[in-house]
Amino acid sequence: MRITRSNLAVAGVASSDQKEPALNRVHLDPDGSTVASNGSALLAVGPPDAERIAAFPSTDHEEPELPEDGIGVNLKTVADIKRNLPAEKRIALQQTAITRCDQEQIDLLMTDGTQAKILSTAPMRGKFPYWKQLISSARGRATKARICVNRRLLIKLLRALDEACPDRGNFTPVFLEIGDREDALILRSQNYETRQRAVGLLVPTAIKDNGWLDESEWEQEVFDESSSKPKPKAKVKAKRKLKVKRKPKIRRKTT
């Protein structure tokens, strides 16, 4: 399994409460997805395109299959992986490969093309919630209004809204009123100290040919409630070997 920098971004919504070990982690799914949740928000990132990451220079390590229920990686290890990814932005290098995965240890290999490094960590115990079922169920009940907005402008607006209506004991509601593709997104909130109201508006972003983002095969599986239910035990697949490009020197670090 390959884990890209994008896959690691899910850690941003993981629970910081160590008393919630099922959520205080990044979950690695056997299908190549990474998922994290704090109980209220959940983010999943699908597996990368094999052709885009094929140039990953690796040593002669086997790439093991993950357990059928997936496996958990602690947030400290995720942060270590981010720090150890090379500064060079080549897609082929902005990833780590799992070279060992069992009940005792997970080994994650990364390289800058000349020198390899392995981070080792113990897998987290306990099961992560059935996240595909959660997403498919929520989407099935969602309204059909759809709007596409500029993500960075949305983040900028939310930050300004958060400054106008600051946190009150982790109670930070924002009320969204969503129009159709040609309507605006309305965001409403309240400053509970001054009793001021704040209203934000974000116009839709232009979509080429007025199209909509097609669902990928991975998304179709996630949104399909029948496929998201726990499956019976599958046969163990054969291990896949990482291709040998070169044999860089390897440094090992345990977290």
C-alpha positions as CSV (number, residue, x, y, z in Angstrom):
1,M,0.0,0.0,0.0
2,R,1.2,3.5,-0.9
3,I,0.3,6.5,1.3
4,T,0.7,9.9,-0.3
5,R,0.9,13.3,1.3
6,S,-2.8,13.8,0.4
7,N,-3.7,10.6,2.3
8,L,-1.9,11.9,5.4
9,A,-4.1,15.1,5.3
10,V,-7.0,13.2,7.0
11,A,-5.1,13.5,10.3
12,G,-6.4,17.0,10.4
13,V,-9.9,15.8,11.5
14,A,-8.8,13.0,13.8
15,S,-9.7,13.1,17.5
16,S,-7.0,14.6,19.7
17,D,-8.5,12.8,22.7
18,Q,-6.3,9.8,23.6
19,K,-9.1,8.4,25.7
20,E,-10.8,7.7,22.3
21,P,-8.3,5.3,20.8
22,A,-10.7,4.3,18.0
23,L,-10.7,7.9,16.7
24,N,-7.3,9.1,17.9
25,R,-5.6,7.7,14.8
26,V,-5.5,7.5,11.0
27,H,-7.2,4.4,9.7
28,L,-5.6,2.6,6.8
29,D,-8.2,0.7,4.8
30,P,-7.3,-2.4,2.7
31,D,-8.6,-0.6,-0.4
32,G,-5.8,2.0,-0.1
33,S,-7.9,4.7,1.5
34,T,-7.0,6.6,4.6
35,V,-9.7,7.9,7.0
36,A,-9.9,9.9,10.2
37,S,-12.7,11.2,12.3
38,N,-13.3,13.1,15.6
39,G,-16.9,11.7,15.9
40,S,-18.5,14.8,14.3
41,A,-16.4,15.3,11.1
42,L,-14.9,12.6,8.9
43,L,-12.5,12.8,6.0
44,A,-11.5,9.9,3.7
45,V,-9.0,10.1,0.9
46,G,-8.9,7.3,-1.7
47,P,-5.9,5.5,-3.1
48,P,-3.6,7.3,-5.5
49,D,-3.5,6.5,-9.3
50,A,-1.0,3.7,-9.7
51,E,0.5,5.3,-12.9
52,R,1.2,8.6,-11.2
53,I,3.2,7.0,-8.3
54,A,4.8,4.2,-10.3
55,A,8.2,5.9,-10.3
56,F,8.7,5.5,-6.6
57,P,12.3,4.5,-6.1
58,S,12.4,1.6,-3.7
59,T,14.5,-1.2,-2.3
60,D,13.7,-4.9,-2.6
61,H,10.9,-5.0,0.0
62,E,7.6,-6.9,-0.1
63,E,4.4,-4.8,0.0
64,P,2.1,-6.8,2.3
65,E,-1.7,-6.9,2.3
66,L,-3.4,-5.1,5.1
67,P,-5.9,-6.9,7.5
68,E,-9.4,-7.0,6.2
69,D,-10.6,-4.6,8.9
70,G,-7.7,-2.2,8.1
71,I,-5.2,-1.0,10.6
72,G,-4.6,2.1,12.8
73,V,-1.6,4.4,12.8
74,N,-1.0,6.8,15.7
75,L,-1.0,10.5,15.0
76,K,2.6,11.0,16.1
77,T,3.8,8.6,13.5
78,V,1.7,10.4,10.9
79,A,3.3,13.7,11.8
80,D,6.8,12.0,11.6
81,I,6.0,10.7,8.1
82,K,5.0,14.2,7.0
83,R,8.3,15.7,8.4
84,N,10.4,13.0,6.7
85,L,8.9,13.3,3.2
86,P,11.4,15.0,1.0
87,A,11.1,18.7,0.3
88,E,11.2,18.0,-3.4
89,K,7.7,18.1,-4.8
90,R,8.0,15.2,-7.3
91,I,4.8,13.2,-7.0
92,A,6.9,9.9,-7.1
93,L,8.7,11.0,-3.8
94,Q,5.7,12.4,-1.9
95,Q,4.6,9.1,-0.6
96,T,5.5,6.3,1.7
97,A,5.2,2.5,1.1
98,I,4.2,0.0,3.8
99,T,6.8,-2.8,3.8
100,R,5.7,-4.6,6.9
101,C,2.3,-4.9,8.5
102,D,1.4,-7.4,11.2
103,Q,0.1,-7.5,14.7
104,E,3.4,-6.3,16.1
105,Q,4.8,-3.7,13.7
106,I,4.2,-1.5,10.8
107,D,7.2,-0.4,8.7
108,L,6.9,2.6,6.4
109,L,9.5,3.3,3.8
110,M,10.2,6.7,2.2
111,T,13.1,8.0,0.2
112,D,14.4,11.1,-1.5
113,G,15.7,9.0,-4.4
114,T,19.2,8.5,-2.9
115,Q,18.7,7.6,0.7
116,A,15.8,5.6,2.2
117,K,14.4,5.8,5.6
118,I,12.1,3.4,7.5
119,L,9.8,4.5,10.3
120,S,8.5,1.7,12.5
121,T,5.5,1.8,14.8
122,A,3.2,-0.6,16.6
123,P,-0.3,-0.8,15.1
124,M,-3.2,0.6,17.2
125,R,-5.6,-1.9,18.7
126,G,-9.4,-1.7,18.3
127,K,-11.6,-1.2,15.3
128,F,-12.3,2.0,13.4
129,P,-16.0,2.7,12.7
130,Y,-17.5,1.3,9.5
131,W,-16.9,4.6,7.7
132,K,-18.2,3.6,4.2
133,Q,-21.5,2.8,5.7
134,L,-21.6,6.1,7.6
135,I,-20.9,8.1,4.4
136,S,-23.3,6.1,2.2
137,S,-26.1,6.4,4.7
138,A,-25.6,10.1,5.2
139,R,-25.5,10.7,1.4
140,G,-28.7,8.7,0.9
141,R,-30.5,11.1,3.3
142,A,-28.9,14.3,2.0
143,T,-30.9,16.8,0.0
144,K,-30.2,17.0,-3.7
145,A,-29.2,20.7,-3.8
146,R,-25.7,20.9,-5.2
147,I,-23.3,23.9,-5.4
148,C,-19.6,24.2,-6.4
149,V,-17.6,26.9,-4.6
150,N,-13.9,27.9,-4.6
151,R,-12.4,25.9,-1.7
152,R,-9.8,28.5,-0.7
153,L,-12.4,31.3,-0.7
154,L,-14.6,29.1,1.5
155,I,-11.8,28.5,4.0
156,K,-11.0,32.2,4.0
157,L,-14.6,33.0,4.6
158,L,-14.9,30.4,7.4
159,R,-11.7,31.8,9.1
160,A,-13.1,35.3,9.0
161,L,-16.5,34.1,10.3
162,D,-14.7,32.2,13.1
163,E,-12.9,35.5,14.1
164,A,-16.2,37.4,14.1
165,C,-18.0,34.7,16.1
166,P,-15.2,33.1,18.3
167,D,-15.3,29.8,20.1
168,R,-17.5,29.5,23.1
169,G,-16.5,26.3,24.9
170,N,-16.1,24.4,21.6
171,F,-19.6,25.5,20.6
172,T,-19.1,26.9,17.1
173,P,-22.2,26.4,15.0
174,V,-22.4,27.7,11.4
175,F,-25.7,27.5,9.6
176,L,-25.5,26.7,5.9
177,E,-28.3,27.6,3.4
178,I,-27.5,26.0,0.0
179,G,-29.0,27.0,-3.2
180,D,-28.7,25.3,-6.6
181,R,-25.7,25.5,-8.9
182,E,-26.4,29.1,-9.9
183,D,-27.3,30.3,-6.4
184,A,-25.0,31.5,-3.6
185,L,-24.0,29.6,-0.4
186,I,-25.2,31.5,2.7
187,L,-23.3,31.0,6.0
188,R,-24.8,32.4,9.2
189,S,-23.4,32.4,12.7
190,Q,-23.7,34.3,16.0
191,N,-21.3,35.8,18.5
192,Y,-22.7,34.5,21.8
193,E,-20.8,37.2,23.8
194,T,-21.9,40.3,22.0
195,R,-25.1,38.7,20.5
196,Q,-24.0,39.9,17.1
197,R,-24.9,38.0,14.0
198,A,-22.6,37.3,11.0
199,V,-23.8,36.4,7.5
200,G,-21.4,35.2,4.8
201,L,-22.1,34.7,1.1
202,L,-20.1,32.8,-1.4
203,V,-21.0,32.7,-5.1
204,P,-20.6,29.5,-7.1
205,T,-17.4,29.0,-9.0
206,A,-17.5,28.4,-12.7
207,I,-17.5,24.8,-13.8
208,K,-16.2,24.0,-17.3
209,D,-19.1,23.1,-19.7
210,N,-21.4,23.4,-16.7
211,G,-20.4,19.8,-15.7
212,W,-20.3,18.2,-12.4
213,L,-17.5,16.1,-10.8
214,D,-18.0,12.6,-12.0
215,E,-17.8,9.9,-9.4
216,S,-14.7,7.7,-9.5
217,E,-14.9,3.9,-9.0
218,W,-13.6,4.4,-5.4
219,E,-16.4,7.0,-4.7
220,Q,-19.1,4.7,-6.2
221,E,-18.0,1.9,-3.8
222,V,-18.0,4.3,-0.8
223,F,-21.4,5.7,-1.7
224,D,-22.9,2.2,-2.4
225,E,-24.4,1.3,1.0
226,S,-24.6,-2.4,0.1
227,S,-20.8,-2.6,-0.6
228,S,-20.0,-0.6,2.6
229,K,-21.3,-3.2,5.0
230,P,-18.8,-5.5,6.7
231,K,-17.9,-8.4,4.4
232,P,-17.2,-12.0,5.3
233,K,-13.6,-13.0,5.7
234,A,-11.8,-13.1,2.4
235,K,-9.0,-15.3,1.3
236,V,-5.5,-14.0,2.0
237,K,-4.0,-12.5,-1.1
238,A,-0.4,-13.0,-2.1
239,K,2.1,-10.4,-1.2
240,R,3.1,-7.9,-3.9
241,K,6.7,-7.0,-4.3
242,L,7.9,-3.4,-4.7
243,K,9.8,-3.0,-7.9
244,V,13.5,-2.5,-7.6
245,K,14.8,0.8,-9.0
246,R,17.9,1.1,-6.9
247,K,19.2,0.2,-3.5
248,P,19.7,3.4,-1.5
249,K,21.2,3.3,2.0
250,I,18.5,2.7,4.6
251,R,18.2,4.4,8.0
252,R,15.6,3.0,10.5
253,K,13.7,5.0,13.0
254,T,11.2,3.7,15.6
255,T,8.3,5.8,16.8
